[in-house]
């Protein structure tokens, strides 16, 4: 999922019950993190570093 502020979206998801798979960090040209929701769906939340 591409968002303007991945850090804020990630923290909201975790506060709502998601589990961290890996925290938000700069990876391969993206600011990106991964969570798993309570239903078992994995989500990557991020944005490109260079637009």
WOFENBEL-V73284 format. One record per residue. RES is the residue in one letter. SS is DSSP state (H for helix, E for strand, L for the rest). NEAR is the number of other C-alpha atoms within 12 Angstrom. D_CENTER is the distance of its C-alpha to the mean C-alpha in Angstrom with 2 decimals. Layout:
res=RES ss=SS near=NEAR d_center=D_CENTER
res=RES ss=SS near=NEAR d_center=D_CENTER
//
This chain:
res=X ss=L near=20 d_center=7.62
res=X ss=E near=20 d_center=8.71
res=X ss=L near=19 d_center=8.92
res=X ss=L near=18 d_center=11.24
res=X ss=L near=21 d_center=9.48
res=X ss=H near=29 d_center=5.75
res=X ss=H near=24 d_center=7.02
res=X ss=H near=20 d_center=8.89
res=X ss=H near=28 d_center=6.81
res=X ss=H near=36 d_center=4.64
res=X ss=H near=21 d_center=8.31
res=X ss=H near=18 d_center=9.81
res=X ss=H near=25 d_center=8.25
res=X ss=H near=25 d_center=9.42
res=X ss=H near=15 d_center=12.58
res=X ss=L near=15 d_center=13.19
res=X ss=L near=16 d_center=13.42
res=X ss=L near=25 d_center=10.33
res=X ss=E near=25 d_center=10.69
res=X ss=E near=27 d_center=8.68
res=X ss=E near=20 d_center=9.31
res=X ss=E near=21 d_center=8.38
res=X ss=E near=27 d_center=7.28
res=X ss=E near=26 d_center=5.95
res=X ss=E near=21 d_center=9.12
res=X ss=E near=19 d_center=11.27
res=X ss=E near=18 d_center=11.82
res=X ss=L near=13 d_center=14.37
res=X ss=L near=13 d_center=14.40
res=X ss=E near=23 d_center=10.71
res=X ss=E near=30 d_center=8.43
res=X ss=E near=32 d_center=5.53
res=X ss=E near=34 d_center=3.67
res=X ss=E near=30 d_center=4.71
res=X ss=E near=32 d_center=6.23
res=X ss=E near=23 d_center=9.66
res=X ss=L near=21 d_center=11.22
res=X ss=L near=16 d_center=14.85
res=X ss=L near=11 d_center=16.29
res=X ss=L near=13 d_center=14.95
res=X ss=L near=14 d_center=12.68
res=X ss=E near=19 d_center=9.78
res=X ss=E near=28 d_center=6.72
res=X ss=E near=31 d_center=4.77
res=X ss=E near=35 d_center=2.87
res=X ss=E near=29 d_center=5.42
res=X ss=E near=27 d_center=9.14
res=X ss=E near=20 d_center=12.28
res=X ss=L near=18 d_center=13.91
res=X ss=L near=9 d_center=17.27
res=X ss=L near=8 d_center=18.20
//
